[in-house]
Amino acid sequence: LLHSRGDYVAALGLAVQVQRSGLHPIWAARVVSMVQRDLGEFAAAEAILLPAIEGRSGQPDTAQQIELAYHLAILRLHQGQLDAARLALNRASRQHEQLLGKHWQGLLWSRQWTALHALASGQLQQAAELLDLALADYAHYLGRGSHLLAYARTDRGYVALALGDVELAQRLFQQALERLQSLRQGDHPRAAEPLLGLALVAMAQDHVEQARRLASVAEQIRRQLPATSEGATRWRANACQVLRMAGGQCVLASPDATAVGLDSLRLQRALAGLCGRPAGGGALPCDQLRRPGEPELWAP
């Protein structure tokens, strides 16, 4: 519950207590690694997750092995290791089929995670189809107030941008943002994702001042994450890049901080889609972002 509300520090504290008790070692390892991942502490998350997968912190049953494999896949996506993420997703799918039968079609969240790999890899139609299924299932089984529905709407919004559908993206980002803002007092850490999406939408619509304001809020939210965290450093740099595109001021922590990872790849695909529209990219500096011979449009 604390994790879903974006209170990562409190969630991590409770999960570590359970881990130290030794009562539920596999569950605790999964939750601790999940929170550390969302704090951007990728190395720490990996150090907890891999021993659990290898059976060094308890013997996971088949269902637990599947959950751990999915969480490893998402961690690898954030680390920019797409091949390793694909291997983990395939492993989890094989185990699920063995456990549930050949007609198994995927769990709610597994569709979203497979879609994220498809988006990062540039397989946009597959990503859109999987996320549309996930959105329908989340709404039906978990309710329209689910934080998972908000996350999936954000992801689908980025796919929409990558496909050039600005109006759909705007609607999805706004719905996701409203839900995340309602989950807690103060800023939900993941609210930065739809905010940056809305900033790109605003620039595509030539609303530069609005884009600058949205990107500034996103950058400030990401500055609340741990200053030395590998992932948070990249995420702040990505927000800073979008803010700079909108004419704002910020300082990149590292010149190559945006080079890898799911957040950066998602923005690359969105920018490519917006700048490739027949109507053009609006106020986006598409000519400055182009790299000769490469489809990605993400460069300082």
N, C-alpha and C positions, 0 to 999 in steps of 0.2 A: 504494500500500500504506500509506504513512504517513497519507494523508488518510483512508482507510477506518478506520484505527485511532484516528483523532481527534487525531493529532499534527500539527495544522495549521501550526504555526510551522516545523517541519522540512520538511513537505511544500511549503510556500510557498518556502522557501529553495532547495530543489532545483529546483522549477519555474522560479523566476526565473533560476537559473543556465542552464537550457536556453534560456530566452527570450533571454538576453543572448548566448548562443552563436550564435543565428540559424539553428541547424540545423533546428529543427522549429517555425517561428513560429506556425502555427495551433494545433497541439497545445498548445504552451506557453501561448498566450493563453487557450485554453479552461481548462486546468488552473489557471493562476494566478487567473483570474477565479472559478473554482469555489471555490478555497480562500478567497479574499478574501470571497466571498459568505458562506461558512460562518463566517467570523470576524465577520460583520456589517458589513464594509467595503463597502457597496453602491456608493458613488460610485466607489471605486477599481476594483471589479469591472466596473462599466459602462464606465469609461475604457479598460479593456483589451479588453473583449468587443466593443464597437461597432466599433472600427477593424478588428478581425478579420473581423467580419461584412461590413463595407463593402469589404474587400479592401485596406485601407491597410497591413496588416502581413503581406502575402502573399496569394496567390490561392487561396482554399479550393476544393477539389473539391466535388462534390455531397454526398458523404457527410459531409464536414467542415461544409458549410453547414447540413446538417440537425442535426448535433450542436450547432453554435453556436446555432441557433434554439431548440432545446430548453433550452439553458442560459440563454438570454435570457428564455425564458418563466418559468423558475423564479425568476430574479432579479426579474422584474416581480411575480411572486406575493409574494415577500418584501417588495417595496416597496409592496404593496397596490394595484398597477395591474392590475386584473383584466382589463380590456378589452385592454390591451397584451399581457398574457400570453396571452389567447385568440388574438390575431392571430399571435403567434409560434408557438403550438401548431398553428394551422391552416396556417401556412406550412410548417412542418416536415412535417406530414402530407401536404400536396400534393406536396412534393418527394419524400417517401418513395414515394408512389403512382406518381409519374413514373419513379422509379428502379427500383422493384420490381414494379410492375404493379397493376392495379385490385383484385386480391384480397389486397393487403397488409392485414394485420390489426393492425399495430403491433408495435414492438419491446418487449422486456420492460419497460424503464424508462419508455418513452413512455406506457404504460398508467397507471403510477403517477403520472406527472406530470399527465396529463390528469385523473386522479382527484382530485388535489390542487386543481386549478382547480374541479372540480365541487363538492368539499367546501367550498371557500372561498365559492363562489357559492350554496351552499345546495341543490345538486342531489344530495341524499344517496343516493338509490337508485342513481343512475348511478355515484357515487363508490364505493359498496359493491360493485357488480358489477365495475367495473374493477379494484379492489383485490383482489377474490377471484381474478380471473384472474392478476393480477400475483403474488400469493402462491403460487399453484399453479405458475406458470412459474418463479419464483425457486427454489422448493424443488426442482423437477425438473431445471432446467438448471444452477443455480449451487450447489445443495446447501443443506442446512438450517443450515449454519454461515455463510452469506453475510451480510455486514453490510447488504446491500440488503434482504434478507428481514426483518431486524430493523427497518429504517426503515419498510418497508411494513406490518409488523405494528403499529407505532405509529400510522401513519396510519389503518389499518383500525380500530384501537381507538378513535380519536377519532370516526370515522364511527359505530361501534357506540354510543358515548355519545350522539351526536346523534340516533340512532334509538331511544334509551332502553334498549339492551341492555347492562346493567351487567356481567353475568356474562361475556359474550363479550369485552367491553372489558378486564376485569380479566385474563383469561387471555392476551390478546394483548399487553397492556402488560408483564406479567410475563415472557413469553417474550422480548420485545424487550429488556427491561432485562438479563436474564441474559446474552443474547448480547453486548450492547454492553459489559457489565462484564468479559466474558472476553477482549475484544480487546486490552486494554492494562493496564498497571499504572497505577493512578490512575483518575480519572474521565474517561470518554469525554464530550466536550462535548454530544453529542446524547442522552446518557442522561437529561438533564433533561426531555426530552419525554415518555417513558413514565413518569418519576417524577411529573410533574405530572398525567398521566392517572390514575395510581394514587391520587394525592391526591384528585382529584375523585371517584373510585370510593369511596374510604374515607369521604368526607363524605356521599356519597349513601347509604352504609350506616351512617351515624351513628357512625363511628369517627373522631372528631375528633382525638384525640391522634395516631393513626397518620397521618392526613392532614397534620397540622402537621409531623410529623417528615419525611415524604416531600417536602413542599413546601420545607422548610428545606434539605434536601440539594440539591434542584433549584436553588434560589436561589443556594446556595454554588457550585455547578458553573458557573452562568452568570456569577458574579462573576469567574471565572478568564479570561473573554474580555476583549478590549481595552476599557479603561474608556471611551474616547472613541468607540468604534464605534457608528454609527447603529443597526445591527441589534441588537447586543448590549445597547445601552441599552433598547431595546424589550423584548427577551427577558427581561432582568433584571426589568423592570417587570411583565411578565406573571407571572413566578414570584412576585414580591413580592405581587401581587394575590391569587394563590391562597393564599399563606402567610397573608395577612391574613384571608382568608375563614375559615381554619382557626384563627384566634385568635393567630397568630404576629406577630412584630414585624419590620419592615424599613422602609427608607426608599425611596420612589420617586424615581428620578433626575429625572424630569420628569412633571408631572401628565398630559400628553397622550401619553406614550410608548407607550401601549397602543392608540392609536387606529387604526392601520393595520398591515397586514402579515399574512402567512400564519399565523404563530404565534398572533396575536390572534384572527383569524377562526376558526381551528380551535377555540380555547377557547370563543369565543362560541357556535359551533354545539353544542359539547358541553354547555355550561351550559343552552342552550335545550332540548336534548333531555332532560337530567336533570330540570330544573325543570318540564317539561311532562308528565312521566310520571304515570299515574293514582296511583301510589304516592307521588308527590311527590319533592322533591329531598333528603329526609333532612335533614342538618345544613347543607346549602347555604343561604345567606341569599337565597333566591329573591325574596322581596318587596322587599328592598333593592336588588336588581340590576335590577329591571324598569324599563324606560323606557317611559312611556306612548306607545302607538301604534307601537312598534318591537319586532321579534321578538328583537333581540339583547339579551343579558343581561350586558353587560360594561360596568360603570361604576364609578369609584372610590367 
